[in-house]
Every structure is written in structure tokens, then in C-alpha cells.
Amino acid sequence: MRLYPIAFLAVLAACFGAQTLALRMAGGRTVKSESNYFSSIARLQTGNREDARILMLGSSMTARLADRTKPIPGIVNLGCDGGSAVITLRAIDRGDLKAAPLVIVEANMLAFELEHRGKEIAESIGSDWFKLGTRIPNLSATARPTAFAYSKLLARNNTTASGSLPIDTKPHRLESAPVPELDPAASALVDELAGILKRLEERGSKVILLVLPPGIEPGTVQGDLPAVLAKRSGVLWWDLTEGLPKDAVGFTDGLHLDTESAGKVLSHVLYGVEGM
Amino acid sequence: MLFNSLPFLVLLAVTLPLYYLPLPARWSRVWQVLLLLGASAVFYAWEEPRLLILLGFSCVMNAVLVERIIHHQRDPQGAPAAKRWMIGGVIANLALLAFFKYAGILLGLLPHGVVPPEAVKWVKSIPLPIGISFYTFHALSLLIDVHRRHVSEETRERLGLQGAGRVSSMKDLSLYIIFFPQLVAGPIVKAKNFIDQIREKLWRDINWVQVRRYLITGYFLKIYVADNLAEQTAMLTIGPKALAETAPVQLMALLYGYGFQIFADFAGYSLIAIGLGIMFGYRLPENFDFPYLSRSITEFWRRWHLSLSAWLRDYLYIPLGGNRKGSGRTYLNLFLVMFLGGLWHGAEWKFALWGTLHGVFLAVERFLTRRRGKLEDQPASPLHAIAGWVYTFHAVTLLWLTFLMPDMASIGAFFKGLASAKLSIPGQPLFALAMYGGPVIAYHAWGWIKEHRPLSAARWQHPLVEASLHAMMVFLVLTNPGAPRGFIYFQF
């Protein structure tokens, strides 16, 4: 009769013990889970524990920069698979996530918010179980046993952020060029984001709107919304595709950078913002 | 309210100790029934209190019908009247079900102008009351079992009470219909198997070994297996264009994943329901018997959703004549039962197609079996058994497509994708299938060992082994849950 509870508790403790050990050996975080949702939550929970120098917000395109490269102290990636930087910007504005001295906002997928993409991630931030996972690492999404296994599989191909892109553009402010017309929903989103970015800068963060390869198409909502936001908010703008040769970077699926290119892009960005 | 939600855990934590309060014997039974009724009402109406109106109406209506049947059966000349009340009650319950489930579709099929478009739109906008298919089946079982005198005499006396006694009988009837563990998604319990269990329950009689076995396994299947697989298999609903361009390996991996998901979701729910039933002193029927070990569709229906199969057999197949009216009628009965069983899931072409194809499979297998002699009487060679298993598993999982896909175009696109020559091996879905489908495979492997190597199985059933396994399952539920979702069978 007593054998069952003793054995149960002993094995449960052993499981948590093994998990804690694995978490320590992995440096407190796993790279990616097989679940896009939990990969995003994991990034947010672990990222929120750190005091970042540079915060990178965006979609899975931004997340790819962290998934395929080795972690760099002080650089926190809060990319949301299936979502956009709007999710994390709102969370930072509410106080559910921490800001950083420099916040790099991926511009490519901001328009995703018009389709409410990633709303399940947005709904989770600030929930009790999200906060619990942030406080107790063993219960966070990063400590999922399947995440350890999947990250181990991916890590075999990971690279260090190194190299650079053959471009000489730097972050700058968009000035005189005409402002494209946006529909009411997109315009309302721009107004909201401009307010958030303004408050972020008032609190001491510097903000850069970053366009990642393969870029954005002017004349579309996806392409025009970030540019309008940059002009309306006055934040720095950096389009990495300006002057970038077509074969300078490679993609796994036409949208997400391959491992080598992810390392190059990340390294180029970090070098470009050094000293900011 | 979901079994895997905080409000439910609070409800359970409050209800259980109150249920087993040490009251005098003559009050204990009444208190327990009333408390369960209250808890079941809270459970059912948590998201939408208005649903209680229909449920309450069903309880009152069926209590009156039962009393009328028993009343007329007490009269030696009353058999025809009792039968009329029973048939009337069956029609009334089915009419309620038909209205909420099928009226919108049926009205839409009528020629334009027969029914005002606003009326059709209004009817279609009425949401399907959760669990209506299940509690209607309970009501039908109640009326038929009472009429057939399948409940004990003591119970008949109690249910047939008049005057002030009606309150007592209505309590018991209502508990049978709305008992929360099985209210919204089964297992479907026959009246004769439940109502006779309504008596005083004692804390010391709870079989905690069974409770922990059912609850831990149920929550593991639901939270770790089904909810995690759901995120992956959602890729199958990306739309026909993208489906047709997806690599065959990925499509099959996701299809297998859905087969495992729907099993884990439904079996998990059933196991939780049974475990909760035991906690409150009620024995609910098993609903699954390692269904993916089946070597034929016939066998599959002896292992999958057992309570529905038993219900359809006793209340539809046998009254239709079963296999006693010749082979042609047997095939027709098999087909009809499966067709109606498909429609029970919903009045959509895809459920009708699912039921139809299962009916065809059953009829064809029956035909082939008659020619070769009973399958059960012939020891299957290993090759025959493997071939049967491969055929059955793939037939069943391919038919699950009708549950998952929204339209024919998507199903067509799935097969188009299968036929493509794309050779890419998708890491993510295969990894997920291994991690979350693995336990389902292990579960069925255990079932095979129990059936074919019972002595070996007995050696493994040691408290240490069970405790270790349960601890690992609890660990995975706590640290590796899927994103919370409702149960698949709630939609029926």
C-alpha cells in the first residue's frame, strides 16, 4: 500500500531533477520546440527573465535569427511564430514584458495583426500560467521535455552569428518621401503602434524598425504599413534589403533565412547597432 | 466546463468532501443525489446558463413519460397505452434532437419560398446545445428500458411514484440524465445499468487504485497526447491549394497523428469520466478496448466507442431485426445503423459519408466472413493478422478525414498531395508524431500483450512499475501540456 506513493513521489522528483539538470546544461533555455506556439511562449518567458541590452521583436522571421544561432548574452529574441511584433509591443506597453535600452522591431510582418495572427500567443501573455512559467523555470515552455529533444536535433546545425551583408546602409530616419494611403484598419493600427513606440522612447528605449530579407513589397499593406509607421513615429528605420544582392542570403522556404544567412544577418545587425 | 480547467478542479474539490459528509443514513442518499444534481448543473451551465432550460425540460418531460409508462403497466390491460407513451416519448426526444441538430440543414433543402428565409436563418443561428446527442440517448434508453422492464422492481416502484413521490423519482431520473462525468460526451450509460446504482455511497468504498489509474491515464492522453497533436494536425486544414502541394510523407504523418489524436482525446475523456464516476460511487462502462489493434472494421466497432455501439445494437440494430432476417436484411441493417450513427455526429455530408462507408465495410466484411466461416473461429496466421491490421488502421484513419476536412475539395487535395512525387521528409511533424503518437502506440502494444501474453502482462502489473509510469505521465502533463482545447466529441 505504501509502495505506490513512495515510488510515485520518488520518480516524480527524479523527473524534475533530470529536467533541472538538463535546463542548467542548456544554459537555462531550449532553442525551439516542435510546437510553434510553445516555442514563442518559451522565448517570451525566458526572455522576460533576463535584463536585455537589445530586444528583438517580430515574427518567426525574427525568431529564426535566434533558432539557428548560438545565444549571445544580453541579446533577447522575442520572435512570435505565426504572430508579429505587435503582440510583444503591446505586452511591453502594458508592462507584461520588460523593455530594453535598444528595441529592434521587425517591420516585415506587422500587417499580420490586421488578420489577428498569433492571438492565442497574445492571450497567453499575462495569464497566470504564463507568469507561473516565467517564475518557475521547470514549468515554463522552455523546459518542455520535447523541447529539449527537438532543440538537440536542431542544434547540430546551428551556427555562430558571424559575417556581414554586402550593404553599407545604417539605421536612419525616413524623412521627406510621400506617405502612402492606408485603409482605416491599417491606419488605426499605425496610430496605436506609433503611440506605443513613442512611450517606449520616452521611457528611455531606442527603437529601430528593421526590414529583414526577403523584404517587403511597396504598394501592399504589408509593405506600406511599416514605412508609414516609421514616418509617423519618427523612429529609426533600417531596410536590410536596400542594395542587397539577390544571392547574398538564402532561404529555407522563400521566407525564413537558412542557417548561414541567419548568422550573417544577425551579426550584421548587431555590428550596425553597436554603440547605440 | 472542461475537465482540464481550474473551475472544474475547484468544483470537484468542493463537491467531493460535501458528498461524503457523514449524515444519518436516511438523509445521506437524498443529499448525495441533490448535491450531484447541483454540481452537474454548474458543470453544464458554466459557459452558458441558458442551456439548463432545455436540459431541465428534458428531465421533466422524461420523468413524466416514465411515470405514465409505469402507471399503465400496472394495469393488466394497460400494455398498449404504455407502449404508446413509450413511442410518443421516443418521438418527442428525437424531435428535440432533430430540431437542434438537423432542422437548419433540412429547412435549407426545402424549395425556396416554402419557409421564409428569415425563419431558416433564425433556425440555423441557434447554437447546438452541448451534449444533446448524449443526453437524448440517455433519455431514450430510459424510456425503452423502463418499458421493457429492464430496471429492477424496486427502481420501477421508485420511478413510478405519484404525488409527492414524483419529486423523488424526478431526482433519480435527472441524475441519470445529467450526471456530470458522462453528461456531455459519454460514455453512454444504459438506464438499467445506472439507475439501480443510485443509493447511499460511502467514502470507504471508493476504489482509489482504479480512480488514479483512470484519471492519470485519461488526463495524460488528453493533455499530453491529444492537445499536443492538435497543433500539428491543424496543418491538415490549411486549404486545398496548400494541401495539394504538401509532401506525401508529411500528409500521412499528419493523418496518423489525427488518428492518434482523436483516439487520445475521446478515450482520454472517457477514462476521466469513468474515474470521476468511481469517485462518486458510480460505475460507468468502458468505452474503448485498444481499437487500433483491430484486424477488421467489424472488430474495430467492438473496440471503439463501445457504449455507442452497444446502444445502437440494443435499441436500433436488434429492433430492426439484427441478423435474424436473412443475410440481405442483415447487410441492410448494418448499413442503416452505421449511416444513422454517422448522422448522429452531425447533419453534414461528411458524417453521412463516414457512416455510409463504415456501413459498406461492415456489410462487405460480413458477406466475406459468411463465405469463409466466422473470423473468430479461424486462428489468423501472423501474415493474415498483420495484413488485417494494416488494412483496418488505414481504412479507419483515412475515414477520419471526413471528420477533419471541411469540404470535399480538401479531401481531394489530400489525395492529390499523396499522389505527388515530392520526397521531402518534414522533421517537425514526424518528430511530433514520434513524441505524442508514441504513447498511443505503447498503449496499444500493452493491450496486445494483455490479450496475447497475459502471464507476461501480469508480471508487469506491479505497484512499483505502475507508480513509476504514473509519475512520468504526471510529470509530462505538468511540464509538456498542449495548448488547452475542448474535447473533440463536445461538438456532437
Interface residues (C-beta under 8 A of the other chain):
Chain A: L3 Y4 P5 I6 A7 F8 L9 A10 V11 L12 C15 F16 Q19 E34 S35 N36 Y37 F38 E120 N138 L139 A143 R144 P145 T146 A149 Y150 L153
Chain B: N228 E231 Q232 G427 Q428 F431 A432 M435 P463 L464 E466 A467 S468 H470 A471 M472 V474 F475 L476 L478 T479 N480 G482 A483
